[in-house]
Amino acid sequence: MAMQIPSFRAAVLLTLTLLFIAGELAAAREVALPLRFDNALVEKILVDQLFTGPGQSLVAMKDGSGCNYLILSDPRLSGVDGLLRIRSAARGRVATAIGSRCLVLLDWTGFVETDQHAELDGRHPRVLFRTVDSRLLDDDGEPSTIAGAIWGWVSDNVHPRLDTLTVDLQAPLAEIQSLLPLMLLKRDAERTRHILDSLSLTGVRVEQDALTLTARVDIPDVPQAAPLPEAPLTPAELARWQQAWQQWDAFLTFVIKASARDTTRDASRSALFDVLLSARYDIVAILASPPRGPDPVPQLFVQTWDRLAPVLREMQTGLPGETALQYLSFIAAADALKSIQSLGPGAGLDVSADGLRRMARMIAPAAVGDPLTRSNEVDPELRLLMGFGAAIAPPQRDGGAWWLDGVLRQAHARTRIDPLLVVKLNLWVADYKNAKGYLPLVEDLLEQAAEVTMGRGKVPAKHGRLFHDLVLATAWKESCWRQFVRKKGEVETIRSVTGALGMMQVDPNAWRGFYDIADLAENIGYNARAGADILAHYLTHYAIRKGEDKYGIADALARATYAVYNGGPSHRRRYRLKKTKQSLRAIDKSFYEKYLSIKAGNSQEVMTCYLG
């Protein structure tokens, strides 16, 4: 029986829905929908359809006596010159039955290799395969000199069996026929029917590592009004704009977590973290300017999908069959959305909340709850999946007799920041009058934050001094070691235009789920711990792991780490690239000057912040 792909219907259905409701097109358009079946996935389909015996075997021939047989197993696929090559381990025996015994004439092991031509079925939406060549190979992979009976069995029994392999899309397309009217706006039934009827498969080709299909759908002409100058958003439009990016953030976080659960590879999880943080830094960037246009999500979607697609495609090849098909549907839907967006503003891509929910459930169909729920609470699972370990706690809630910390400090390695010091510094607004008393206390606090982070094994011991200087210099660059400021007589947490909080300027939009937002704002000790935690991750997973110290540049690890801290994962190399924008060069230069001062033991120079 041909293997069905039930979740594919959701991918195409979402695409068609968005095509219909997205916007008004000035002329008919044809949109290509790519569908890519990696060889590993086609292997799973082949095994499920044909190699159903023990150990993924196929009994190609076995006579009534049991003396003669040919059994294939462990098929491996590759694309060669536009053909799908299937190489299967094989064992065969030629014998004569004598009573209840077999007189063996030949015992053979090796490989059966066949080449299949892939083509679309002209009557049904499916891919058919036809054997065009085959060969026997010995165990060493060289052509076998054996012919006779076994060769005949391959021609008579293996070819016809492999020719029944299909990738069948009939059932999901039939379901689309019934579901599509329920998923489209009902303002134009005729146009809906036209879109539905135009959906068709147009081609299939075998590549070296994948079977690639293309489908097409036509967009009918719709009258389009002349564009008007962009007016400022109304309060209602601004509220929808805010809701749109927040739903996108929730959706992406859901997808990243679901994908991270499906892999145990550190490299894949690191790549997923990179995508998540890069996308969140994109959000931070759009929040830095007045909103433009009614919906920021299409732009965010394209930027993020270019990063996420390669990660998911690589992950897909190692997943179990049903899970791999879920990823196929998700990838196909996202590729289609990007194709629609590439048509330009006239396509008016509208990534609706329901569309995001449907996509989320493609990749995690068993998940419960609304994937667009956006919580500001610390997410312990997210931290663990992304390599950050257990959540950190504010010093006063870190357990134990914290009032004894000062007494025990000399006898034990530090495991937390001194809560009494935090209490003393919380709500302290530093100025030129009290900075001389304030700054030594903050320096002590930052040193403790670095020490505690080191104590949790997050930074190699040989980089301990570098990390200490990095924490102090970053806090200097970000806030001049201030957590609080006074505005109109009220004490407030220092915050940036985009909402980054406190001494370490930890942005809650970038780090939602990793840290407690209220504590970032209200607790200078927690803020210092969070900033040190982020710096440790960027130092070890980006600067060190990616070899930033191999270019012969002074203090490269510290400079690369801060570049990522300031701008996100994609900024790691900016401190050493000539094409870096002048504004970013100025930021990096300012940080490095401060880092060199701290490194030289001149932390008192932070006082210059308060002398202006």
N, C-alpha and C positions, 0 to 999 in steps of 0.2 A: 504493500500500500504506500502511495506517495506521502512523504512527510508534509504536513500542513504547517503553515506559519501563522498561527492565530493572531499574534500581536501585530503583524504587519498591517492588518486592517486599520488599526489605530493610527499608525504612522501616516498612511495615505489619507485617511479620513481627516486627520488634523490638518494636513497640507491643503486638502480641498476646501475645508472650512475656512482656513485663513485666506485662501485665494478668493473665496467668494465675498467675505466680509471685510477684507483688508482695506480696500479703497477703490477709487474710481479710476479706471485706466482709459487713456485717450484712444487706444487702438487695441485690436486683438493681439494677444501675446501667446506665445507657446513657451511653457515652462518645462524644462527637463528635470526629471526626478531620478537621481542616481541611486542604485541599489547594489551594494557591494557584498558579496559572499566570500569572505576569506577562505582559503583552502582548508583551514582547520574546521570551519563550519560545514563546508561541502563534504568533508570526510565524515563528520557526524551524521549528515543526512544519508550518505552512502551506507554507513554502518547500520543506521536505523532501518533502512529499507532492505538491504541485501545481506549484510554480514551479521546475521542474527544468531549464529550458533555460538557455542562456548568459546570464550576468548576472542570474540569478534571474528568468527570464522564463517565461511561460505562453502558448503559442500557442493562443488560444481558437478561432480559425477561420482556415483557409487552404484555398483551393480548389485544384483540380488544376492550374490554369494558373499559380498563383502570383501572379495579378494582384490577388486580393482576400484580405485578411487582417485579423485583429485580434490584436494581441499585447499582453499585460499584463506589467508588471514592477514590481519594487521595492514590494511590498505593505506598507502601514502600517496598524496596527490601533489602534482605540480603542473604548471602551465608551460608547454613547450611548443613554440611556433604556432600559437593560436589554438592548440589542442589541449584537452585535459588528459594528462598522463596519470594512469593509476598503476602503481607498482604494488603488488601483493606478494607476501611470502607464500610459498606453495610447497606442498608435499604430495607426491603421487606414487602409486604402486601399480605395476602391471604384473598380473599373476594368472595362473590357471587353477581353477577349482578342481581338486581331486578329493572326492568325497566331502568330508567336513574340513579338509585342510586346503591350504593355498600353496601352490608351487610358485614361488616368487621369481619372476624374470627380471624385474627392474624395480629398485627403490630409488626414488629421486627427490631431492630437495633443492629449492632454488627460488626463483621469482617468476611470476607471470606479469608482464608489463603490457598494458593496452593503451591506445590513444583514442580518445573520444572527441567527436565533433559535437559542439553544442549549438543548438538552434531553437528558435521559438516555435512553438506549436501554432500553426496557422489558424486553428479552430478554437483553441483554449489558451488561457493565459498561464502558460507553464513553459519550462525549459526541458527539451528532450535531448538525449545523448545517443550517438550512434558510433559504434566501434569502426574505426577505419584502418587500424593496424594493430598488430600484437606480436609479441616475441617472448621466448623463453630465455631466462638468464640463470646461470649457475650461481652457487652461493657467493662467489667472488664478484658477481655482477657482470661477468662476461657472457657473451652469447653462448647458449648451450648447444652442444652438438647432437643432443637427443632429439629425435623426431618421432615418427611413428605414432603409436597410440596416444601418448600424452599430448602431442601437438594437435592431433585430431580432436581430443577432448576439449582443448581450449577453444578451437574454432566452433565446435558443435554445442558446447555447453556454457563456456564462460562468456563468449560474445553475446548470445541472446539474453543472458541474465543481466549483464551490465547495460545492455540497451534498454532495460526497463527503468533505469534510474531517471527520476524526474524531480524537478523543483516546481511544485505545483502551487499556483496562486489562485486557483478557481474559488475555493471556499471563502477566503478573506474578501475577494472582490465581490462575491455574491452577497456577503454580509454588508459590505459598503452600500450596495444597491438599496438595501432595506433601511440602513441606519442613517444614510446621508441626509434624507429629508428632515430627520429629527435634529440634525446638528447644524443646519444652515438656516440663516434668516429666511423668513417666508415671504419677503417682499417681492420676489421675482421667481416664481416657480419654473418658468420657461428657461431662464438663465441657469438655474440650478440644474435642470435636466441636461442642458447643453454641456455644462462642466462635467457632469457625471458621465454622459455618453462619450465625451472626448478622451476620457482616461484610457490609455492603452499602453501596452509594452511595445517598444520600438526596436530594440536591439539587444544582443547579448554577445559578449566577447570573453575569451579566456585569456587572462593575463598570467604572468609568472606566478603570482601569489594569490590570485583571486578570480572569481567569476563575477563579472560586472554586467548588470542589466541597466537599461535606461527605460523609463516610462515618460509619457508626455501627457500634458493636459492643456487645453486651450482656454483662454480667457476671452469671453465675448467683448465686443466694443460696448463701452458705456460712456455717455456724454460726460464731459468733465468741465467744470467751470474754470475760468481763468484764475490763476493764483493771485491772492491778495497779499499785501504786506503783512508780515507776522505781527500781530498785536500782542501786547503783554497778556499773560495768562490771568484769567479771572480767579478769584479765590476758589471757586469750585474746580476750575481746571488745575490750579496749583495743588489742590488736595488730591486730585486724581493722579497728577504727576508724581507726587510723593508716594502714593499708594502703589503706583506702577513699579518704581524702582525697588520698593520694599518687598513687593511680591516676587520680583525677579531675584532678589537676594535670597529670599526664603527658598525659592525653587532651586536655585543653584546649590545652596547648602544641602538641601535634601538629596540632590543628585550626587554631589560629591561624597556625602556620607554613605549613600547606598552603594556607590561604586567602590568605596574604600572597604566596605564590609565584604565585597565579593573577591577581594584579593588579599593575599598575605605578603606580597612582595613590597619591601620597603621602598624600592625605586618607584613603583606605581603609586604608592600612597604619597610619596614626596612630590611626584608630578601632579597629583590631584590637589595637594595643598598649594602648590605653585599656582595652579589655575584659580583656585578659590581666592587666594590673597590678591592675585593680579586683578581679578574681576572686582574685588572689593575696593582696591585702589582706584580702579576705573570709576566706581561709584563716588568715591571721595573726590575725584577730579571733577566730575560733573556737578557735585554739590558746591564746588568752589566758585562757580559762576552762576549768574541768574539763569533760571530754567529757559530753555529754548525749545519751542515746539511742544505739542501736547503729550508726547510719550518718549521717554528716554530709552525704553527697553530694546527696540530694534537695533540701535547702535551698540548697546551693551551686549546684546545677543551675538552679533557678528564678531565683535572683538573677542568674546569669550569662547565661541565655538571654534575659532581658528586655533586656540590653544588646547581646548578640551578634546577635539576630535581625534588627534593622533594618539592621545593617551587611552581613550576608550577603544580605539581600533586595535591597539596593541594588547590591551587587556582581554578583548573579546576572544582572541585566538586560544587563550588558555582556560576558558570557562566551560562548564558543562553545557550540554546541548541546548536545553530549554533556556538557560540563562543567556547563552550566546545569542539565541534568537531574540530575546528581549532587547539586548544591546543593539542587534541589527535594526530592529524597529525604531529604537530611539535615534540611532545614528542616521537612518534614512530620513526620518522626520526632520531632524535638525538640518541635514544637508539640503532638504527641500526648502525649508524656511530661509536658509541662507541664499538659495537660488532665487527665491521670490524677492528677497530684499535687494539682490544685485540688479533687479530690473530698474531700480532707482526710486525716487520719491513717488512716482506715479503708482507704484505697486502698493504703497501704503500699508506695509506689514503691520498687523495688529496682533501682537502676542497677548491674547486675552488670558484672563485668570483661568478660565475653564480649559483653554488650550494648554497652559502650563501644567495644570493638574493632570490632564490626560497624558502629556509627555512624561511627567514624573512617574505615573503608574505604569508606563511602558517598561521602565527600567527597574521598578520595584512594585510589581503588581500585588504583592501580599502585604504591603505596608498599610498600617492603620493610621487614621488621623488625616488632617488636611495638610498636604505638602507645602501649602503657602502660608502656614502659620509661622509667624516670625516672633520668636521669643528673645528677650534680652537676658535671660537667665544663663548662667554658666552651663555649658553642655559637656559633661565629663566624657561622654563617648566621642564627641568631636575632638576633644583634646587628645585622647588616647589614639584615635585613628590617624590624626595628623602629626603624631610624634612628639606631643608636648607633655605627656605624662599626666599625673594627677593634678587636679586644680590646686592653685595656691590659695592660702587663706590670709586675711589681715592679721597682723601680729597679735592684736588683742584677742582674736578668736582662734589662735593656733594651738590651743590646748596646754595643759600643764600649769605649773606655778610660775607664770610669766614674770611676777614681781621679783623672782630670784635670779632672773637672767643676768642682771648686772653683777651679782655676787659670783655666779658660776662662769662668767665669760672667760676667765683666765684658765679654768680647768678643763673646759670642753670645747670641741669645735662648734662653731656657731651653727645652729639649725634654724634660727629665725631672727628677725630684726628685733631689737630691744623695744618692747611696747611702751616703756616709759619715755623713751626718746620720741616715739611717734606721738604720744599724747602731748608732749611739750611742743612739738612742731606743728601739729594740726591747728589750722586757723591762724597761724602766725603769718602776718603780712610783712614781708621784708621790705625795707627801704634804706636809704643811705644813713639814717640815724641808727638803725639797729642791726645792719647787715654784719658788722664785725662780730656780734654775738650769734647771729643766725647761721652764717656760712660754715663755721667749723662743725656745728651740729649736723647740718645737712651733709657735709662731707663724710662725717661718721656714718650717717644713715646710708648713704650711697655705697660706702665701703662694705657695710654690713649686707646690703642687698647683693652686691657682687659675691661676697663670701658665702652667703646662704645658697645662691645659685650654683656656685662652684661645688659646694658641699653636696648638692643633689646629683653630682656627676654629669652636669650638662655641658661642661667645658673641660677639655683635656688639661691636666695640671700644668703642662709646659706652657700653656697660653694664659696662665692665671694672671700674670702682671698685665699683659695686653688687655685682658678682659676688664680688669679693675680700671685701667685708664680709659677704656672705651665707655664704660658705664658713666664715669664722671664727666667725660668730655661730651657725651651725648646729652646728658641732663643740662650741661652748660649751654650747649648749642640750642636745645629745644626751648629752654625756659629761664636760663640764668639761675637755675636751682630753685625756682619758685613754684609752689603749688597753689598759692592763693594770691589774689590781688584785691584791692578795695575800689569799688565803683559806686559812686553816689552814696558814700558812707557805709555801704554794705560789703561784707567779705564774701568774695565769690571765688570759685575755682577758675584758674586761668584756662582759657580754651581758645582754640583757633577758629578761623572762619568756618571750617568744615566740621567743627565740633570735637577736635582732638583735645584730650583732657590732661591737666595737671603737669607736674614737673617733667615727666617723660613724654608728654604729648601723645598718649596712646589714644588712637582714634576708635571710638566705639563702633563706628560703621565698618571699619576694617577688621576689628577684633571681637565682634559680637560672637558670643558663645564661648570664647576663650577666657574672658575675664569679667568680673562683676563691675558693671558700669557705675553703680552708685559708689562702690569703694574706690574705683579709679578717681572719682571726683572728690570724695570726702576724706580719703585716708592717704596721706603722703607716703606712709610705709608701704601700703599695698601698691600704690602707683609706681614706687621705685622697684618693687619686686616684679611687677608686670613688665616694666621696661627692660629690666635685666633679663627676664625670662625670654622676651622677644629677641634681644640682642644675642643671647646665648644660642638660640635656634638659628638665627641668621649667620652667626659666626661659624658654627659647626656644619650646618647643612648647606650653606651657600658659599661663604668665603673659603673655608678650609676644604670642604668636600669637592668643590669645583676648581680648586687649585689656583686661587688668586695670588698665591705667594710665589708662583713660578715665573713671574715676568720680570723679576729683578727690580721691582718698584718698592721704595721704602714704605714700610707700614701698610702694605697692601691689604692685609687681612682686616685691619681696623677700618681702612677707608672703604673697602668693598662692603663691609658689614653696615656701616652707616649709610652708604648709598641705598642699600636695600631697605633699611629702616626708614629712610626718608621718603623713598619713592616707590617701593614695592619690588617684588622679585625681578622684574624686567630691568631694573636699574643697577644691577650688580656691577656691571663693567663700566659704568658711565664715568667714573673718576679717572679712567685711563684712556678714554676714547676721544679723539680729536673732534668728532662730530657732535659731542655733547653740547646742549644749549648753554649759552653764557649764563643764564639765570641759575641753572643747575651747577655749573662750574663754580659760581660764586658761593653757593651753599656748601659745596664740598670743600672749597678753599677755607671758608670760615670754620667749618668743623675741624679740618686738619690743623689749622693754627691752634685751636683750643686743645686738640689732642696732644700736640707737641708740648704745649705748656704744662698739661697734666703729667705727661710722661717725664718732663724735666723736673717735676716736683714743685711746680709753681701754681698750685691750685688757688693761692691767694689772689691771682689775677682775675678770678670771677668777680671780685669786688668792683672791677671796672664797669660792670653792668649797672651799678648803683650810684655812680659818680656823675652821670650825665645830667 
